[in-house]
Amino acid sequence: MTYLEKAQDIYNKVFNGQLLDAFEQYYHEDVVMIEATGERRKGKETNRKAEQAFLESVEAWHDGGVVAITSNEEAGITMVESWMDITSKAYGRMKMEQIARQKWQGDQIIEERFYYNANA
């Protein structure tokens, strides 16, 4: 599988209710995830807890999709522009848009950085 195919598989799983399955399959034990605010979370266990907390914060998932996806196979980099229409338990219904840049090490993501409007 190419990195592009792996990234596509992740988002297919996410939008089919299998976010944690995708996380377990495609994220490295030493993964670092960086939010748009600059917050850095290190390690799979820490990031698993953050993903679970996000899922628990969602009251309803209405829709979502990928706007654009690309890869640099030689450098092991993928980027995905995506959106989600959710109802948050805390904030009500909202459309979230982001770009995620993934650095791959072998078959797993070793670093992922998110770009979105952190002030929205």
Secondary structure, DSSP 8 states (H G I E B T S, - for coil): --HHHHHHHHHHHHTTT-HHHHHHHHEEEEEEEE-TT--EEESHHHHHHHHHHHHHHEEEEEEEEEEEEEEETTTTEEEEEEEEEEEETTTEEEEEEEEEEEEEETTEEEEEEEES-TT-
